[in-house]
Amino acid sequence: MLILQIIIALILIALVMIQSKASGLSSSVAGSFGLYRSRRGVEKAVFILTILSGTAFVASSLLLIS
């Protein structure tokens, strides 16, 4: 179970790093002007995978405690 948690943690770290790299300077400037942009394609898939990985990490942590 501990190895599974380490693997999930590494996947979660990679997905978060991909998201932060994708945001870049242009979206932070656009965000300051209040423009709304929806996620599409790969960006949406990475976002959903990040949420699922985070949920799996929390669940594995709770299972490891008990």
Biopython code that builds the backbone (N, CA, C, O; Angstrom):
import numpy as np
from Bio.PDB.StructureBuilder import StructureBuilder

atoms = [
    (1, "MET", "N", (0.831, -1.197, 0.000)),
    (1, "MET", "CA", (0.000, 0.000, 0.000)),
    (1, "MET", "C", (0.875, 1.260, 0.000)),
    (1, "MET", "O", (0.523, 2.275, -0.601)),
    (2, "LEU", "N", (2.005, 1.175, 0.676)),
    (2, "LEU", "CA", (2.896, 2.326, 0.739)),
    (2, "LEU", "C", (3.488, 2.638, -0.635)),
    (2, "LEU", "O", (3.640, 3.805, -0.998)),
    (3, "ILE", "N", (3.817, 1.608, -1.388)),
    (3, "ILE", "CA", (4.365, 1.819, -2.736)),
    (3, "ILE", "C", (3.327, 2.466, -3.642)),
    (3, "ILE", "O", (3.656, 3.333, -4.451)),
    (4, "LEU", "N", (2.053, 2.038, -3.505)),
    (4, "LEU", "CA", (0.972, 2.632, -4.288)),
    (4, "LEU", "C", (0.827, 4.119, -3.971)),
    (4, "LEU", "O", (0.611, 4.927, -4.874)),
    (5, "GLN", "N", (0.944, 4.478, -2.706)),
    (5, "GLN", "CA", (0.838, 5.875, -2.308)),
    (5, "GLN", "C", (1.996, 6.699, -2.880)),
    (5, "GLN", "O", (1.797, 7.844, -3.286)),
    (6, "ILE", "N", (3.174, 6.139, -2.912)),
    (6, "ILE", "CA", (4.328, 6.848, -3.481)),
    (6, "ILE", "C", (4.123, 7.072, -4.972)),
    (6, "ILE", "O", (4.427, 8.148, -5.487)),
    (7, "ILE", "N", (3.608, 6.064, -5.669)),
    (7, "ILE", "CA", (3.358, 6.191, -7.110)),
    (7, "ILE", "C", (2.301, 7.263, -7.373)),
    (7, "ILE", "O", (2.457, 8.086, -8.275)),
    (8, "ILE", "N", (1.221, 7.249, -6.580)),
    (8, "ILE", "CA", (0.173, 8.261, -6.748)),
    (8, "ILE", "C", (0.727, 9.653, -6.466)),
    (8, "ILE", "O", (0.393, 10.608, -7.168)),
    (9, "ALA", "N", (1.568, 9.772, -5.448)),
    (9, "ALA", "CA", (2.157, 11.069, -5.111)),
    (9, "ALA", "C", (3.029, 11.597, -6.254)),
    (9, "ALA", "O", (2.984, 12.785, -6.574)),
    (10, "LEU", "N", (3.816, 10.719, -6.862)),
    (10, "LEU", "CA", (4.662, 11.147, -7.984)),
    (10, "LEU", "C", (3.828, 11.569, -9.186)),
    (10, "LEU", "O", (4.155, 12.545, -9.861)),
    (11, "ILE", "N", (2.750, 10.835, -9.453)),
    (11, "ILE", "CA", (1.847, 11.213, -10.550)),
    (11, "ILE", "C", (1.207, 12.566, -10.261)),
    (11, "ILE", "O", (1.112, 13.414, -11.148)),
    (12, "LEU", "N", (0.770, 12.766, -9.028)),
    (12, "LEU", "CA", (0.149, 14.030, -8.644)),
    (12, "LEU", "C", (1.124, 15.195, -8.778)),
    (12, "LEU", "O", (0.748, 16.262, -9.262)),
    (13, "ILE", "N", (2.350, 15.005, -8.362)),
    (13, "ILE", "CA", (3.372, 16.051, -8.497)),
    (13, "ILE", "C", (3.600, 16.393, -9.965)),
    (13, "ILE", "O", (3.680, 17.567, -10.327)),
    (14, "ALA", "N", (3.704, 15.374, -10.806)),
    (14, "ALA", "CA", (3.923, 15.608, -12.240)),
    (14, "ALA", "C", (2.755, 16.374, -12.854)),
    (14, "ALA", "O", (2.964, 17.294, -13.645)),
    (15, "LEU", "N", (1.531, 16.000, -12.497)),
    (15, "LEU", "CA", (0.362, 16.678, -13.066)),
    (15, "LEU", "C", (0.282, 18.140, -12.623)),
    (15, "LEU", "O", (-0.068, 19.015, -13.415)),
    (16, "VAL", "N", (0.603, 18.396, -11.372)),
    (16, "VAL", "CA", (0.592, 19.783, -10.882)),
    (16, "VAL", "C", (1.678, 20.599, -11.581)),
    (16, "VAL", "O", (1.457, 21.760, -11.926)),
    (17, "MET", "N", (2.847, 19.996, -11.790)),
    (17, "MET", "CA", (3.926, 20.702, -12.491)),
    (17, "MET", "C", (3.524, 21.006, -13.940)),
    (17, "MET", "O", (3.832, 22.084, -14.449)),
    (18, "ILE", "N", (2.850, 20.085, -14.596)),
    (18, "ILE", "CA", (2.384, 20.319, -15.963)),
    (18, "ILE", "C", (1.389, 21.467, -15.981)),
    (18, "ILE", "O", (1.441, 22.310, -16.877)),
    (19, "GLN", "N", (0.486, 21.516, -15.012)),
    (19, "GLN", "CA", (-0.498, 22.595, -14.966)),
    (19, "GLN", "C", (0.157, 23.948, -14.727)),
    (19, "GLN", "O", (-0.213, 24.934, -15.365)),
    (20, "SER", "N", (1.118, 24.008, -13.825)),
    (20, "SER", "CA", (1.753, 25.291, -13.537)),
    (20, "SER", "C", (2.593, 25.756, -14.716)),
    (20, "SER", "O", (2.701, 26.958, -14.961)),
    (21, "LYS", "N", (3.189, 24.821, -15.451)),
    (21, "LYS", "CA", (3.973, 25.186, -16.626)),
    (21, "LYS", "C", (3.063, 25.677, -17.752)),
    (21, "LYS", "O", (3.441, 26.573, -18.507)),
    (22, "ALA", "N", (1.875, 25.102, -17.868)),
    (22, "ALA", "CA", (0.940, 25.474, -18.920)),
    (22, "ALA", "C", (0.322, 26.844, -18.669)),
    (22, "ALA", "O", (-0.073, 27.524, -19.617)),
    (23, "SER", "N", (0.233, 27.259, -17.412)),
    (23, "SER", "CA", (-0.414, 28.536, -17.128)),
    (23, "SER", "C", (0.425, 29.707, -17.628)),
    (23, "SER", "O", (-0.107, 30.621, -18.257)),
    (24, "GLY", "N", (1.710, 29.692, -17.362)),
    (24, "GLY", "CA", (2.633, 30.676, -17.912)),
    (24, "GLY", "C", (2.290, 32.123, -17.618)),
    (24, "GLY", "O", (1.421, 32.414, -16.796)),
    (25, "LEU", "N", (2.968, 33.009, -18.285)),
    (25, "LEU", "CA", (2.798, 34.437, -18.069)),
    (25, "LEU", "C", (1.566, 34.969, -18.778)),
    (25, "LEU", "O", (0.897, 35.857, -18.248)),
    (26, "SER", "N", (1.246, 34.463, -19.945)),
    (26, "SER", "CA", (0.142, 35.020, -20.722)),
    (26, "SER", "C", (-1.194, 34.840, -20.019)),
    (26, "SER", "O", (-2.028, 35.746, -20.050)),
    (27, "SER", "N", (-1.415, 33.706, -19.391)),
    (27, "SER", "CA", (-2.699, 33.510, -18.723)),
    (27, "SER", "C", (-2.776, 34.312, -17.425)),
    (27, "SER", "O", (-3.864, 34.706, -17.006)),
    (28, "SER", "N", (-1.636, 34.554, -16.788)),
    (28, "SER", "CA", (-1.678, 35.367, -15.571)),
    (28, "SER", "C", (-1.977, 36.824, -15.908)),
    (28, "SER", "O", (-2.649, 37.514, -15.141)),
    (29, "VAL", "N", (-1.488, 37.289, -17.037)),
    (29, "VAL", "CA", (-1.809, 38.647, -17.482)),
    (29, "VAL", "C", (-3.270, 38.714, -17.898)),
    (29, "VAL", "O", (-3.964, 39.674, -17.561)),
    (30, "ALA", "N", (-3.749, 37.706, -18.629)),
    (30, "ALA", "CA", (-5.148, 37.685, -19.055)),
    (30, "ALA", "C", (-6.066, 37.567, -17.847)),
    (30, "ALA", "O", (-7.154, 38.142, -17.832)),
    (31, "GLY", "N", (-5.630, 36.824, -16.838)),
    (31, "GLY", "CA", (-6.435, 36.672, -15.636)),
    (31, "GLY", "C", (-6.583, 37.972, -14.873)),
    (31, "GLY", "O", (-7.601, 38.186, -14.214)),
    (32, "SER", "N", (-5.599, 38.836, -14.947)),
    (32, "SER", "CA", (-5.694, 40.104, -14.240)),
    (32, "SER", "C", (-6.697, 41.046, -14.888)),
    (32, "SER", "O", (-7.186, 41.969, -14.236)),
    (33, "PHE", "N", (-7.010, 40.830, -16.152)),
    (33, "PHE", "CA", (-8.003, 41.652, -16.831)),
    (33, "PHE", "C", (-9.414, 41.090, -16.677)),
    (33, "PHE", "O", (-10.368, 41.690, -17.172)),
    (34, "GLY", "N", (-9.562, 39.963, -16.008)),
    (34, "GLY", "CA", (-10.871, 39.408, -15.741)),
    (34, "GLY", "C", (-11.470, 38.631, -16.901)),
    (34, "GLY", "O", (-12.685, 38.441, -16.941)),
    (35, "LEU", "N", (-10.667, 38.182, -17.835)),
    (35, "LEU", "CA", (-11.187, 37.402, -18.949)),
    (35, "LEU", "C", (-11.402, 35.964, -18.497)),
    (35, "LEU", "O", (-10.618, 35.422, -17.718)),
    (36, "TYR", "N", (-12.484, 35.348, -19.001)),
    (36, "TYR", "CA", (-12.768, 33.964, -18.657)),
    (36, "TYR", "C", (-12.429, 33.084, -19.837)),
    (36, "TYR", "O", (-12.792, 33.384, -20.974)),
    (37, "ARG", "N", (-11.732, 31.997, -19.562)),
    (37, "ARG", "CA", (-11.347, 31.056, -20.610)),
    (37, "ARG", "C", (-11.600, 29.662, -20.082)),
    (37, "ARG", "O", (-11.115, 29.301, -19.009)),
    (38, "SER", "N", (-12.360, 28.873, -20.828)),
    (38, "SER", "CA", (-12.656, 27.519, -20.365)),
    (38, "SER", "C", (-11.530, 26.574, -20.766)),
    (38, "SER", "O", (-10.809, 26.799, -21.738)),
    (39, "ARG", "N", (-11.409, 25.515, -19.984)),
    (39, "ARG", "CA", (-10.394, 24.500, -20.285)),
    (39, "ARG", "C", (-10.901, 23.618, -21.413)),
    (39, "ARG", "O", (-12.084, 23.278, -21.464)),
    (40, "ARG", "N", (-10.005, 23.249, -22.316)),
    (40, "ARG", "CA", (-10.376, 22.389, -23.434)),
    (40, "ARG", "C", (-9.275, 21.389, -23.707)),
    (40, "ARG", "O", (-8.104, 21.644, -23.423)),
    (41, "GLY", "N", (-9.651, 20.262, -24.252)),
    (41, "GLY", "CA", (-8.695, 19.272, -24.726)),
    (41, "GLY", "C", (-7.791, 18.723, -23.652)),
    (41, "GLY", "O", (-8.244, 18.249, -22.611)),
    (42, "VAL", "N", (-6.511, 18.795, -23.924)),
    (42, "VAL", "CA", (-5.502, 18.216, -23.035)),
    (42, "VAL", "C", (-5.500, 18.928, -21.681)),
    (42, "VAL", "O", (-5.328, 18.292, -20.641)),
    (43, "GLU", "N", (-5.691, 20.235, -21.700)),
    (43, "GLU", "CA", (-5.691, 20.998, -20.457)),
    (43, "GLU", "C", (-6.813, 20.523, -19.530)),
    (43, "GLU", "O", (-6.617, 20.415, -18.320)),
    (44, "LYS", "N", (-7.975, 20.244, -20.094)),
    (44, "LYS", "CA", (-9.099, 19.759, -19.301)),
    (44, "LYS", "C", (-8.813, 18.348, -18.769)),
    (44, "LYS", "O", (-9.143, 18.034, -17.625)),
    (45, "ALA", "N", (-8.203, 17.507, -19.599)),
    (45, "ALA", "CA", (-7.869, 16.141, -19.185)),
    (45, "ALA", "C", (-6.860, 16.158, -18.042)),
    (45, "ALA", "O", (-6.995, 15.396, -17.085)),
    (46, "VAL", "N", (-5.853, 17.017, -18.134)),
    (46, "VAL", "CA", (-4.850, 17.124, -17.068)),
    (46, "VAL", "C", (-5.503, 17.619, -15.780)),
    (46, "VAL", "O", (-5.173, 17.147, -14.692)),
    (47, "PHE", "N", (-6.422, 18.563, -15.903)),
    (47, "PHE", "CA", (-7.135, 19.096, -14.743)),
    (47, "PHE", "C", (-7.943, 18.006, -14.050)),
    (47, "PHE", "O", (-7.900, 17.882, -12.826)),
    (48, "ILE", "N", (-8.675, 17.221, -14.825)),
    (48, "ILE", "CA", (-9.486, 16.139, -14.262)),
    (48, "ILE", "C", (-8.603, 15.053, -13.653)),
    (48, "ILE", "O", (-8.907, 14.534, -12.579)),
    (49, "LEU", "N", (-7.510, 14.708, -14.335)),
    (49, "LEU", "CA", (-6.586, 13.704, -13.799)),
    (49, "LEU", "C", (-5.943, 14.171, -12.493)),
    (49, "LEU", "O", (-5.681, 13.361, -11.605)),
    (50, "THR", "N", (-5.690, 15.473, -12.375)),
    (50, "THR", "CA", (-5.125, 16.021, -11.148)),
    (50, "THR", "C", (-6.103, 15.866, -9.989)),
    (50, "THR", "O", (-5.716, 15.499, -8.880)),
    (51, "ILE", "N", (-7.372, 16.149, -10.260)),
    (51, "ILE", "CA", (-8.393, 15.995, -9.218)),
    (51, "ILE", "C", (-8.519, 14.529, -8.809)),
    (51, "ILE", "O", (-8.585, 14.218, -7.620)),
    (52, "LEU", "N", (-8.552, 13.636, -9.786)),
    (52, "LEU", "CA", (-8.666, 12.210, -9.486)),
    (52, "LEU", "C", (-7.447, 11.698, -8.727)),
    (52, "LEU", "O", (-7.582, 10.891, -7.807)),
    (53, "SER", "N", (-6.265, 12.159, -9.106)),
    (53, "SER", "CA", (-5.044, 11.740, -8.413)),
    (53, "SER", "C", (-5.017, 12.258, -6.977)),
    (53, "SER", "O", (-4.603, 11.545, -6.063)),
    (54, "GLY", "N", (-5.455, 13.483, -6.786)),
    (54, "GLY", "CA", (-5.516, 14.037, -5.432)),
    (54, "GLY", "C", (-6.488, 13.272, -4.559)),
    (54, "GLY", "O", (-6.207, 13.008, -3.390)),
    (55, "THR", "N", (-7.631, 12.915, -5.124)),
    (55, "THR", "CA", (-8.613, 12.131, -4.385)),
    (55, "THR", "C", (-8.069, 10.746, -4.052)),
    (55, "THR", "O", (-8.254, 10.248, -2.941)),
    (56, "ALA", "N", (-7.399, 10.130, -5.017)),
    (56, "ALA", "CA", (-6.806, 8.808, -4.779)),
    (56, "ALA", "C", (-5.712, 8.882, -3.712)),
    (56, "ALA", "O", (-5.572, 7.965, -2.903)),
    (57, "PHE", "N", (-4.944, 9.961, -3.708)),
    (57, "PHE", "CA", (-3.883, 10.126, -2.713)),
    (57, "PHE", "C", (-4.473, 10.260, -1.308)),
    (57, "PHE", "O", (-3.979, 9.646, -0.361)),
    (58, "VAL", "N", (-5.523, 11.058, -1.178)),
    (58, "VAL", "CA", (-6.166, 11.218, 0.128)),
    (58, "VAL", "C", (-6.755, 9.884, 0.583)),
    (58, "VAL", "O", (-6.603, 9.501, 1.743)),
    (59, "ALA", "N", (-7.424, 9.179, -0.326)),
    (59, "ALA", "CA", (-8.023, 7.885, 0.035)),
    (59, "ALA", "C", (-6.951, 6.890, 0.456)),
    (59, "ALA", "O", (-7.131, 6.169, 1.438)),
    (60, "SER", "N", (-5.841, 6.841, -0.271)),
    (60, "SER", "CA", (-4.777, 5.902, 0.097)),
    (60, "SER", "C", (-4.132, 6.287, 1.427)),
    (60, "SER", "O", (-3.706, 5.418, 2.187)),
    (61, "SER", "N", (-4.062, 7.585, 1.705)),
    (61, "SER", "CA", (-3.526, 8.035, 2.996)),
    (61, "SER", "C", (-4.423, 7.591, 4.140)),
    (61, "SER", "O", (-3.944, 7.140, 5.181)),
    (62, "LEU", "N", (-5.740, 7.724, 3.936)),
    (62, "LEU", "CA", (-6.670, 7.320, 4.987)),
    (62, "LEU", "C", (-6.645, 5.806, 5.188)),
    (62, "LEU", "O", (-6.771, 5.327, 6.315)),
    (63, "LEU", "N", (-6.484, 5.059, 4.108)),
    (63, "LEU", "CA", (-6.394, 3.604, 4.236)),
    (63, "LEU", "C", (-5.093, 3.163, 4.898)),
    (63, "LEU", "O", (-5.047, 2.133, 5.572)),
    (64, "LEU", "N", (-4.046, 3.946, 4.703)),
    (64, "LEU", "CA", (-2.747, 3.618, 5.291)),
    (64, "LEU", "C", (-2.758, 3.866, 6.796)),
    (64, "LEU", "O", (-2.055, 3.188, 7.545)),
    (65, "ILE", "N", (-3.551, 4.832, 7.237)),
    (65, "ILE", "CA", (-3.637, 5.157, 8.667)),
    (65, "ILE", "C", (-4.285, 4.007, 9.437)),
    (65, "ILE", "O", (-3.823, 3.626, 10.512)),
    (66, "SER", "N", (-5.360, 3.464, 8.872)),
    (66, "SER", "CA", (-6.104, 2.430, 9.616)),
    (66, "SER", "C", (-5.546, 1.048, 9.457)),
    (66, "SER", "O", (-6.080, 0.097, 10.029)),
]
sb = StructureBuilder()
sb.init_structure("model")
sb.init_model(0)
sb.init_chain("A")
sb.init_seg("    ")
for serial, (resi, resn, name, xyz) in enumerate(atoms, 1):
    if name == "N":
        sb.init_residue(resn, " ", resi, " ")
    sb.init_atom(name, np.array(xyz, "f"), 0.0, 1.0, " ", f" {name:<3s}", serial, name[0])
structure = sb.get_structure()
